[in-house]
Amino acid sequence: MADRPAIRRLPPDDEALRRYAADLWLPYHRDLADTVAAHALVDWPDERFVERNVEFTRNRLEEDGTRVWVAATAAEDAGVGPATPALTGSELDLVGLLLTSVDECPDPFDRPDRLVIGELYVAEPYRGTGLADRFVERAATDADDHDCAELRLDVDVDNERAVAFYEKTGFEDYRRQLTVAVDDL
């Protein structure tokens, strides 16, 4: 395994967004589909997933308060450090992602603004290395940057490893989402 991954913001250019979608977003959702029954993906070619995600992520990055972070490593002999600005070179391995956005409290309610962790993924070889903890710390810094007093996230109940990590980190149950097939009513 290479050095400790560097965490930096995903730039909004199409080449970086394509690399992010192909190397992180799609593997993340394939891993999740293997773990969570309700997260099945449609049978599309990889290129279609990538192009759809490029557009989606570009639109998300245009929203105030939304940030995408990636963790990158580089081999010692690559001649480039993981903090190099460009994410498009093959000498960098993208090994994790974090998507955050601000959930401002609506006027009639009395609760703090929250920073939402929309996605957090660590590639298999880097699980258990502390990278997920560093992503949560990064999210806490984003929360401070946006004057948010709380972090919030959704996690699938079938994703036991993620649930255990978030509980160990200090997250507590806040809400419960329930679903039912309309035909069953």
N, C-alpha and C positions, 0 to 999 in steps of 0.2 A: 504494500500500500504506500502511496506517495505521502508527502508531508501533510500536515494539518490543512484541511481545505480552507481557502479564503472565501469569505462571504462578501458579495458585492451586489449592487443593484443591477437588475436586468435593463439594458438600454432598449429603447423603443424601436430600434431599426429592424427591418424585416429579416435580415440575415440572422441577427441574434435571436429574434423571436422564433424563427424556424428551428434553429439549433436547440433552443429551450424546449420547444414543443416535441421535437424528435427524441432528444436525449433525456428529458426529464418528465415532461407532462404525460406523454404517452406511456412510458414504462410505469410511472406512478399509477395511472388509471388501470393498466393491465394488472399490476400487482394487487390493486384494490379489488378488481373484478374477481381475482382468484381467491380473495379472502372474504369478500362480502357478496352474498348471493344477489342482493338487490342492486349491485353496481355493474351489471353485465353491459358490455359494449356492443354496439351494432357491428355487423360484419362489413367493415369498410377497409379499403387499402390504407396503409400507413400514411401515404401522401395526403389523403383526404382529411384524416384526423389532424395532421400537421397544419394544413392550410386553414381549416376551421379554427384551430386554436390560435394561430397567428392573428387572425382577425379579432377573435374574442379577446385575447390578451392585449392587443393594441388598444382596443376600445376601453378595456378596464384601466389601462395605464393612463388614459386621458381623464379619468375620473379623479377629482381631488381626493387626496387621502389614500389612494391605492398605490401599493408598492409591491414589486416582485423582487425577491432576492434569490440568488443562486449561490451554491457552494461549488468551487472549482479547485481542482488539483492539477499540478504539472509535474512531470517526471524531472528529476534533478538534471538530467542531461538534455532537457528540451530547450534550454536557453531562454526560457520565459518563466516568470513567476506567476502563481495563481492569481495575483492581484492585477495582472495585466488587464487594461481596460477592455480590449476586444474579447468577445466570447466565441468568435467564429473559427478560430484556429484549431486544427486537429490536435495540437500539442496539449490542449487543456481537456481534462475530463470533467464533465459536469456531474456532480454527485449528490445534489440535494436542492430542494426548492422551498421557498416560503412565500405565500401570497397574503398580504394584509390589506385591510380596508377599514375605514372609520364608520362606525355606527353612531351617529349623533342622536342624542335623546330628543324625541319630539316634544314640542312645547307643553302639552298638558301633563307630562309625566315628570316625576322627580327621581331620576336615576342618573348616574354619571354616563358620559359618553364612553363608548367601548371601542377598542380596537379588535376587529374580528380577524382571527387566523382562518383564512379561507382554505388554504392548502398548506400542508407541511409534509415533505417527503424526503427520505434519506435512502439512497441506493444501498442495496444489500451489504456490500463489503464495508460500509461505513456505519451500519447500525451498531449501537452499543459503544460507539467511540466518543460520545458526548456532542456530536454534531446537532442532534435534535435539541439538546439543552441550549446550545449556542443559538439556534434558530429562535427558541422561545425568548432568550435574552435579547435578540435582535428585535423581536416583536415588542418586547417591553420598552426598548429604546424608541421604536416607532410610536408606541402609545404615549410616551413622554413628549415626543416631538409634536404630537397632535393634541396634547392636553387631555388624553383619555385616561381615566382612573382605573379601568378594568380591561382585561383581555377576555375574549369570548371565542368559542369555537364549537363546531358540531363534529361529532365523531360517530361512526357507525358502530352499533352495539356488537356486531360480529367481529369487529377489528380489535380483538382482545389485547394485542400488544400495544396498540395506540391508546386504548382506554387505560391500561395499566400505567403507561408512561405519563399521560396527562394527569391521572390521579396522584401519582408519585410527585409530580411537579407542583401540585396544589390546586388544580382545577376541581370544581365541585359541580354536581348536577344542578342545573338551573331550570331547564325545561324538558319536557318529554314530547317528542313528535310521535303521533300515531297515524297509521294508514289502514285503509280497508278498501277492498275492491268494490266498486259501485254495484256490481252484479250480486254481491253477497249481502246487500242491504234489503 
